[in-house]
Every structure is written in C-alpha cells, then in structure tokens.
Amino acid sequence: MSEADLSVSGRARDLAHKIAAREKRTVEEVVETALADYDARTAERRSAAEFYASLRADEGDDVDLMEIINEARKPHRGIDL
C-alpha cells in the first residue's frame, strides 16, 4: 500500500504520532478518524450568513426579559426575629 503525502505542521505531526502510539494504531488511521469526526461535526453547522438571516427572520419573536423577571420576582419579607 502506497503512502499518501500530506503536508502538516510539526505540531500536528507530533500530535498524530503521540495519539497513534497511545492507541496502538497507525498515524493514517488516527488522521482518517479525526477528519471523519470533524466532517460529521461540521456538516450540520450553518454558515454565519444563514445564522444571521434566521435571526433577522425571527425579529418579531423578541421577549421582554424584564417583564418575565418582574413576574417571577417576590419581595423578601426579611428575617423573623
């Protein structure tokens, strides 16, 4: 099996070798797993533009936080002496 070339920083290379040694796996397996996990995590994220567009679309759904806080607020009667 031929080895693929991938240029990474020294820090990334050292970390990949450290994890591979600890888990008794090859560096290629560690890198593949890490990239697959990263891809799965980031595939569900919206872009910043989409996020801000959804905020603008939901402008009418604002709530008055002070009103909610004041509704739940109860005065303290103080300590019983």
Residue, then its C-alpha position, 0 to 999 in steps of 0.5 A: m500500500s502506497e503512502a499518501d503525502l500530506s503536508v502538516s505542521g510539526r505540531a500536528r505531526d507530533l500530535a498524530h504520532k503521540i495519539a497513534a502510539r497511545e492507541k496502538r494504531t497507525v498515524e493514517e488511521v488516527v488522521e482518517t478518524a479525526l477528519a471523519d469526526y470533524d466532517a460529521r461535526t461540521a456538516e450540520r453547522r450553518s454558515a454565519a450568513e444563514f445564522y444571521a438571516s434566521l435571526r433577522a427572520d425571527e425579529g418579531d419573536d423578541v421577549d421582554l426579559m424584564e417583564i418575565i423577571n418582574e413576574a417571577r420576582k417576590p419581595h423578601r419579607g426579611i428575617d423573623l426575629 
